[in-house]
Amino acid sequence: MYGNVNEDRTIVRNNTTQDYISGREILQTQDYISGRKILQDLSGKLGGSWKSLGRFLGIGEATLYDFQYNNSTTQEAAYQMLLHWARSNGSNANIENLAEGLRRACRTDLAEFVEG
C-alpha cells in the first residue's frame, strides 16, 4: 500500500525512492504526512478492534476509556489512540511493532496492510 520495499530498505513510490518507514519512528519519517496518513488509514479500518490493539501496544484501560469517551466516532478514537502510541513510544513506534500488535489483536489483514 505504501510502496515497494527494496533490499536496501528504501521505498519506491511513484518512481521516487524514500527512506523506509519501518524501524524508524512513524511520526519522525522524512515524510511526516506519510506517517500520519498510515495512522489515519489504519484507524478507518480497525473498527471495534482498536481497543484490543491498544492493549497489545501497551496502552492502559483508563487511557483507552478516555479515547472512547472523548471522541464521537470509533475511527477518531482509534486515530487518537494510535497518535498517542506513536508520540509516546519514540523509536519503538515503528511499523514492525505496530504490525506485531495488529497480529496479536488477530488483525493479520491490517498487519499486512501497514507493512505494504
N, C-alpha and C positions, 0 to 999 in steps of 0.2 A: 504494500500500500504506500509506503513512504520512500520507495526507491529500491534499486537492486544493490546488494552489498557485495563489494569486491573482496578478494582475498586480502588486500592491504587495508581493510576496514574503512573503506570510503563508500559513500553512497553515490550512485549515479542516478540523477533525476533530470529529466528534460535535457539530456546531453551535457550536463554540467556535473562536476564532482564536488562533493561536500564532505566534511568530516562526518563519520558515522556517529549517530547519537548514542548508540549502545556503549555502555561503560563510562559514559560521561553524564554529568548532571543533566537531567532533562531540560531544566529551565536555564541552563548555562551553555547551551549549544551556540554555535556561531549564528544560527538562525533561531533566535528566541521565539519568534512567532511559530516556527515549526514545532517546538516543544509544547507550547500551549495548545496548538492545533491537535496534537496527539491526544492530550488530556481531554480536550473538548469532544473530539470524535469518539473517544472511548466512553466518556460519560453518557453519550447518547445511545450507546449500545449495551451498557451494563444492566439497565432495568433494576429489578429488585435485588440483584446480586451485589450491588455496590457496598452494602454494609458487610457482607461476608468478605469481600475483597479488602475492605478497610481493616477488618480484624486481622487478616493474614499479613497486611502491611504494617501491623503494629499500632494501629490507632485504637485508643481506648473507647469503651462503651459510652462514656459521658460525652466525649467529643463527637462520636457518631450521632448520638441523640441530638446534640446541638446543631449539627449539619441538617438533620432531618427536620427539626423544629423551626429553624431559621430560614429555610428555603421552601418556596411554594411548589417546586416540582422535584421529582426524583432525579431528573437529569441535572438540575442545578445543585442539588445536594451532593450528587456523585462528583460533579466537577469541583465543587469547593473542597470535598474530601481529598480528591486527587491533587489539587493545588496545594492543600495543606501538607500532604505527604511529600510532595516534590520540594516544597520550601523548607520543610523541617529536616530533611534527610541528606542534604548536600550531595556528596558524590555517591551515596548509596541510592539516591533517587535516579536510577537508570533503567533502561529498557529491560535488562536481564532480571532485575529484582521485581519490576512491575509484572513481567511475564510469569515469573515464578509465583507471585501472589495470585495471579489470574488462574494459573494451573491448580494451585491449592484450593481455590474457590470453585473448582470444577468448571472453569471457563476457558478451556483449551482453545476454543474458537477465537476468543479475544486475545489470548496469548500469541497465537499465530498472526492475528491482525496487527498487533503492535510491533511484532518482530519483522513484519514486512514480507 
